[in-house]
Amino acid sequence: MGGFLLWVRLPEHVDTVELQQRAVRHGMSIAPGPAFSATGQYSNCLRMNAGYAWADRTARAVELAANIIENAR
């Protein structure tokens, strides 16, 4: 295990708090950017854990995250 993270900046119109709520409905958790700002900045950013070895489960999770993001447009 490790402590590697990805900070992902999405287009300005994407609300990652909303994305997080959608992700939870699919059994997935993402960390919306405002959780890392005392002033609520980074609403279009999210943090993803990348510390595990790549596996089929990881690929499915990345694909699900991509689908959730794509449907946010």
C-alpha positions in Angstrom: 0.0 0.0 0.0 1.1 3.6 -0.5 -0.1 7.1 -0.1 -0.2 8.3 -3.7 -3.0 10.7 -4.7 -4.1 12.2 -7.9 -5.4 15.8 -7.9 -7.7 16.1 -10.9 -8.9 19.5 -12.3 -12.0 19.2 -14.4 -13.7 21.9 -16.5 -14.9 24.9 -14.6 -18.6 24.0 -14.9 -18.2 20.6 -13.2 -19.3 20.6 -9.5 -17.3 17.8 -7.8 -19.5 17.9 -4.7 -22.4 16.9 -6.9 -20.1 14.3 -8.5 -19.3 12.9 -5.1 -23.0 12.4 -4.4 -23.5 10.6 -7.7 -20.5 8.4 -7.0 -21.8 7.4 -3.6 -25.0 6.2 -5.3 -22.8 3.8 -7.4 -20.8 2.6 -4.3 -17.8 4.7 -5.1 -16.2 7.5 -3.1 -14.3 10.5 -4.5 -13.0 13.5 -2.5 -14.4 16.8 -3.8 -11.9 19.7 -4.0 -13.8 22.0 -1.5 -13.0 19.5 1.2 -9.4 20.6 1.0 -10.0 24.3 1.1 -11.0 26.5 4.1 -12.7 28.9 1.6 -14.6 26.4 -0.5 -12.3 26.7 -3.5 -11.6 24.0 -6.1 -15.2 23.1 -6.7 -14.1 21.6 -10.1 -11.3 19.5 -8.6 -11.2 16.1 -7.0 -8.7 13.9 -5.3 -8.4 10.2 -6.1 -6.4 7.5 -4.3 -3.8 6.0 -6.6 -1.8 4.0 -4.0 -3.0 0.5 -4.8 -1.5 -1.8 -7.4 -3.4 -1.7 -10.7 -6.1 -4.4 -10.9 -9.3 -5.1 -12.8 -11.2 -3.5 -9.9 -9.1 -0.3 -10.3 -9.9 -0.2 -14.0 -13.6 -0.6 -13.4 -13.5 2.2 -10.8 -11.7 4.6 -13.2 -14.2 3.8 -15.9 -17.1 4.4 -13.5 -15.5 7.7 -12.4 -15.1 8.7 -16.1 -18.8 7.9 -16.8 -20.0 9.9 -13.8 -17.8 12.9 -14.9 -19.0 12.6 -18.5 -22.6 12.6 -17.5 -22.1 15.8 -15.4 -21.8 17.9 -18.6 
